[in-house]
Amino acid sequence: MEKTFTEKIQINKRNKIAGLYPATKLQIVILFSISTLIINSIKLTDAKLALLLIPWFALVPFMFAITGEFKKSMKSMKPIFVVAIFIIAVQTFIVSGGQTLWHWHFLSIREKGLQTAISLGFLVLNIAGMFTWMLQSTSTKEISRCFEESGMNFKVAYIFTSSLEMIKVFSKRSQTILDAQRSRGVETEGNLKVRAKAFFPTIVPLILGGIIGSEDRVLTLEARGFSIKGEHTHLFDLKKSGYERRMLVVSIIITLLIIAGRISLWRMK
Amino acid sequence: MTKNERKQFSIKEDFSMLALLIIPVGVAVNFVGGQLASLLRLPLYLDTIGTIFVAMLCGPWVGAITGLLTNILTGIANPVNFAFIPVAIIAGLVTGAFARHDYFSVWWKWLIAMVVMGAASILSAAPIVVLMFGGVTGSGASLITATFMAAGANIWGAFIGTEGLFNVLDRIISVLICLAVIKVIPNRNLIKFSCGMFYVKDREEIAEVTE
């Protein structure tokens, strides 16, 4: 039997973790971030390194795997890896202070540099990684619907989805304008001056088109009763997967265990 | 509007239907501006043109929302951007505040505005970059910062020194682009925005006629 339009736009995820309610995912990410910060305060070895952050990072790929989107999520982790590697490299070799741990020609690793390298680098990796998990497993449609259900104004949800659409439209349009300008002789290759000159004739028509077009969109929206007072109807329904409670309880228990561990370490000293 | 009476601004009026629809345009312009700058291999980010444009037309609050939303949406692809949300908000607020006081209609006034905008952005970005990322974020300018740091410069000084120059330049170009666009928007569109009347062409003549 053919599906109706409303049935077609619904999102049905087979994976229970991927189908978690977006607000629950956010709560898990916040708990994870708190735990990460606590773990960062535990320093091991004589050089006082926050080494525990490294095994803790294993949780991020683990979450990717149980969500069933390991490859896709790892791919979007790429820019984060770049930033983290950059931070670690710069901090390790450049920041001075403390004992020299390792020396080779002009390169040397100092105690203080290694400390900040590991804790900053892995803080970024851990927290940004968990955000990646949340955002890769949730579609923007779900996020904007969740905004509305959590009591935010429907206009906020609209602006959110509309911005995403607009980015796609504008990216396409900028390509068109760039091609059009090229065909009438604007050069986009060459030295810096030439390339900088090409920027203006592309961005100006783009902004202008957006401004003039927005008036039409006001009329279109108003014609569909956008700012009407009263209850709004929805075609897309947000479902809960049924694992919300379990996942949240597990995360809370892990966080509490980490807090307990931290406190007992203080006592031991 | 005559010269003597000043327009009263209110947040509720700021977020008119048109302002709400201009926010997505601003976000998209930010995004495409940054993309285009890297496509043309320009040494600047140019990813706040949309925020500045919206703030110039609709005031600080709408501008701040544009900045916030841009970083939330780019953060979906790269969560590092979440850390820079305050920078984006401040860019919108500062530009909007200048727009409210009619700083973009006389050349020496917008020159002042640009320098302050550049300073505001670098001062708001510095604590985030230094304390959260240890001075480097993986961009092109970071390499210069890292070189200065290796030469023994203070981490704050190295960051503000290198990024400061790029930031002021970035703001100057962004404002010039926005002014160029505003110049060609017809009056009938301009007056619908809360700060639009400052950019209306032939202001004096129109004021005389309406009087």
Interface residues (C-beta under 8 A of the other chain):
Chain A: S76 P79 I80 V82 V83 F86 I87 V90 Q91 F93 I94 V95 T116 A117 L120 V124 I127 A128 F131 T132 L135 T140 K155 Y158 I159 F160 S162 S163 L164 E165 M166 I167 V169 F170 S171 S174 L178 T188 L192 R195 A196 A198 F199 F200 T202 I203 V204 L206 I207 L208 G210 I211 I212 S214 E215 R217 V218 L221 E222 F226 S227
Chain B: F15 M17 L18 L20 L21 I22 I23 P24 V25 V27 A28 V29 F31 V32 G33 Q35 L36 A37 L40 R41 L42 P43 L46 I49 G50 F53 I65 L69 L73 G75 I76 A77 N78 P79 V80 F82 M132 F133 G134 G135 V136 T137 G138 S142 A146 M149 A150 I177 C178 A180 V181 V184 I185 N189 K192
